[in-house]
Amino acid sequence: MFQQITVDTSTVKSLDMTIPGHSYNTAVISVEDADIRLRLDGQDPTTTIGVKIPKDSVIRLTDRNELKNARFLCASGTAILNVQFRA
């Protein structure tokens, strides 16, 4: 499954894993246009708190709990996350 998420500085985003009958365990995520902040503990990042992921980076989440708990916020401006899920 593929998903594209727009992330800005005002609304924390998470991954949409609500497709019935599917169980995804891995996601490859590319970050475009701006840096983002990421937290994997289920807590919301801020524009200054969370792991900073630079634009043009690719990250891989390899645990179902990471996928469920991942929270994203743009450090400044607007970013696009291109997410490819894998079973």
C-alpha positions as CSV (number, residue, x, y, z in Angstrom):
1,M,0.0,0.0,0.0
2,F,1.2,3.5,-0.8
3,Q,0.3,6.7,1.1
4,Q,1.2,10.3,0.6
5,I,1.0,12.6,3.7
6,T,1.3,16.3,3.8
7,V,2.9,17.5,7.1
8,D,2.9,21.1,8.3
9,T,3.9,22.8,11.6
10,S,0.4,22.9,13.1
11,T,-1.0,19.4,12.9
12,V,0.7,16.2,14.1
13,K,0.2,13.4,11.6
14,S,0.4,9.6,12.0
15,L,0.4,6.7,9.5
16,D,-3.0,5.5,8.3
17,M,-2.9,1.7,8.8
18,T,-6.7,1.1,8.7
19,I,-7.0,-1.0,5.6
20,P,-9.0,-4.0,6.7
21,G,-7.4,-7.4,6.2
22,H,-3.9,-6.1,5.9
23,S,-1.1,-6.3,8.4
24,Y,1.9,-4.1,7.7
25,N,5.1,-4.5,9.5
26,T,7.5,-2.2,7.6
27,A,7.3,1.2,5.9
28,V,9.8,3.0,3.7
29,I,9.3,6.8,4.0
30,S,10.8,9.5,1.9
31,V,10.8,13.1,3.1
32,E,10.4,15.8,0.5
33,D,10.4,19.7,0.5
34,A,11.2,20.3,4.3
35,D,12.7,18.8,7.4
36,I,10.4,16.9,9.8
37,R,10.4,15.9,13.4
38,L,9.6,12.2,14.3
39,R,8.7,10.5,17.6
40,L,8.2,6.8,17.9
41,D,6.9,6.7,21.4
42,G,3.3,7.7,20.6
43,Q,3.9,11.3,21.9
44,D,3.5,14.3,19.7
45,P,6.7,16.0,18.3
46,T,7.0,19.8,18.2
47,T,8.9,21.9,15.8
48,T,11.9,21.6,18.1
49,I,11.4,18.2,19.9
50,G,11.7,14.9,18.2
51,V,14.2,13.2,15.9
52,K,15.0,15.7,13.1
53,I,14.8,14.0,9.7
54,P,16.2,16.2,6.9
55,K,14.4,16.7,3.7
56,D,15.4,14.3,0.9
57,S,16.0,11.6,3.5
58,V,14.6,8.0,3.4
59,I,13.8,6.2,6.6
60,R,12.6,2.7,7.3
61,L,10.4,1.7,10.1
62,T,10.7,-2.1,10.7
63,D,8.4,-2.8,13.6
64,R,4.6,-2.7,13.8
65,N,4.7,-0.8,17.1
66,E,6.9,1.8,15.5
67,L,4.3,2.2,12.6
68,K,1.4,2.5,15.1
69,N,3.3,5.0,17.4
70,A,5.0,7.1,14.7
71,R,4.1,10.8,14.9
72,F,5.3,13.4,12.4
73,L,5.4,17.2,12.4
74,C,7.2,19.6,10.0
75,A,10.0,21.6,11.5
76,S,9.1,24.5,9.3
77,G,7.0,25.0,6.2
78,T,5.3,22.0,4.6
79,A,6.7,18.5,3.8
80,I,5.4,15.6,1.8
81,L,5.9,12.0,3.2
82,N,5.8,9.3,0.6
83,V,5.1,6.0,2.4
84,Q,5.4,2.5,1.0
85,F,4.1,-0.1,3.4
86,R,5.2,-3.8,3.2
87,A,3.9,-6.9,5.0
